[in-house]
Amino acid sequence: MIVTAVPLNETALTLTSELHTAIADQSPGLGGEGLGPMPSELLLWSVAACFGQAIRYVAARRRQEVEALSLEVDGVKDAKAFCFGEIVIRVSAALPLQRLESIVLLAGKYCFVTNSLSTPVRVEVASALPADLPGR
């Protein structure tokens, strides 16, 4: 899976994957234009989307309807470390609490995003000149 990012303006980036395009920007309070979610918001969106899909997957395998499904993802920022110190997912649905809890517990196994965030992931950053620039 590859995602590319190219500048749109001074703060915004156009993000492209195989099938989709989106814009990430900073909020006006941080010098951006608010043309899209901030990268930290995109991370929390990814958590919510992935975990929500995992819940629906588990429920479907159990042939269990999950009505009024709602997820709230709260990222607690650690300003000194410049990262999220904690991410909390709150799940609600029109199900008996014990049934919802068992689905949520199993859903954790199927969420690629939360599994990646819970495991040390090597991040490698490489610098390169564009292919058409001299000196390459």
C-alpha positions in Angstrom: 0.0 0.0 0.0 1.5 3.3 -1.0 0.2 6.9 -0.3 1.8 9.9 -1.9 1.7 13.5 -0.6 2.5 16.6 -2.6 2.2 20.3 -1.5 -1.1 22.1 -2.3 -0.1 25.3 -0.7 2.1 26.5 2.2 0.5 24.1 4.8 -1.8 21.7 2.9 -0.8 18.5 1.2 -2.8 16.5 -1.4 -2.7 12.8 -0.4 -3.3 10.2 -3.1 -3.6 6.4 -2.8 -4.6 3.9 -5.4 -8.3 4.9 -5.5 -8.7 8.1 -3.4 -7.5 11.6 -3.0 -7.8 13.8 0.1 -6.3 17.0 1.5 -4.6 17.4 4.9 -4.0 20.8 6.3 -3.4 22.6 9.6 -6.2 24.4 11.3 -6.4 28.2 10.9 -5.3 28.5 14.6 -2.0 26.7 13.6 -1.4 28.7 10.5 -3.3 26.6 8.0 -6.4 27.2 6.0 -8.3 24.3 7.3 -8.8 22.8 3.8 -8.8 19.3 5.3 -8.2 17.5 8.6 -4.9 17.8 10.3 -2.6 14.7 10.1 -3.3 14.0 13.8 -7.0 14.0 13.0 -6.5 11.6 10.1 -4.8 9.2 12.4 -7.8 9.3 14.8 -10.1 9.0 11.8 -8.2 5.9 10.7 -8.6 4.4 14.2 -12.4 5.0 14.2 -12.9 3.7 10.6 -10.8 0.6 11.1 -12.2 -0.3 14.5 -15.8 0.4 13.3 -15.3 -1.9 10.3 -13.8 -4.6 12.5 -16.8 -4.4 14.8 -19.1 -4.8 11.8 -17.0 -7.7 10.5 -17.2 -9.6 13.8 -20.9 -8.9 14.2 -21.6 -10.1 10.6 -19.7 -13.3 11.3 -21.9 -13.8 14.4 -25.0 -13.0 12.3 -25.6 -10.2 14.8 -27.2 -6.9 13.7 -25.4 -3.9 15.2 -27.8 -0.9 15.1 -26.9 2.6 16.1 -23.2 1.9 16.1 -21.1 4.9 17.1 -17.4 5.2 17.9 -15.7 8.2 19.5 -11.9 8.2 19.4 -10.1 10.5 21.8 -6.5 11.2 21.3 -4.7 12.5 24.3 -1.7 14.5 23.2 1.7 14.4 25.0 3.0 17.8 24.1 6.5 17.1 25.3 6.9 13.9 23.3 5.0 15.4 20.4 2.8 12.4 20.0 -0.4 10.9 21.3 0.2 9.5 24.8 -3.1 7.6 24.7 -5.9 6.9 22.3 -9.3 5.9 23.8 -12.0 4.3 21.7 -15.6 4.5 23.1 -18.1 2.3 21.3 -21.8 2.4 21.7 -24.5 0.4 19.9 -28.1 -0.7 20.4 -27.1 -4.1 21.9 -27.0 -5.6 25.4 -23.8 -4.4 26.9 -22.3 -7.9 27.4 -22.9 -8.8 23.8 -21.4 -5.5 22.6 -18.3 -6.0 24.9 -17.7 -9.5 23.4 -17.9 -8.1 19.8 -15.6 -5.2 20.7 -13.1 -7.5 22.3 -12.8 -9.7 19.3 -12.9 -6.7 16.9 -9.5 -5.7 18.3 -8.0 -8.7 16.6 -9.1 -7.5 13.2 -8.2 -3.8 13.3 -5.0 -3.3 11.3 -4.6 0.3 12.5 -5.0 -0.3 16.3 -2.8 -3.4 16.0 -0.1 -1.4 14.2 -0.3 1.4 16.8 -0.1 -1.2 19.7 3.1 -2.8 18.2 6.4 -1.2 17.6 6.4 -0.3 13.9 9.7 0.6 12.2 9.4 3.9 10.4 12.1 4.6 7.9 12.6 8.0 6.3 14.7 8.3 3.2 15.7 11.5 1.4 16.0 11.6 -2.4 16.2 14.1 -5.2 13.6 14.0 -8.0 14.9 11.8 -10.9 15.0 14.7 -13.3 17.3 17.0 -11.2 21.0 17.2 -11.9 23.3 15.5 -9.4 21.3 12.3 -9.3 
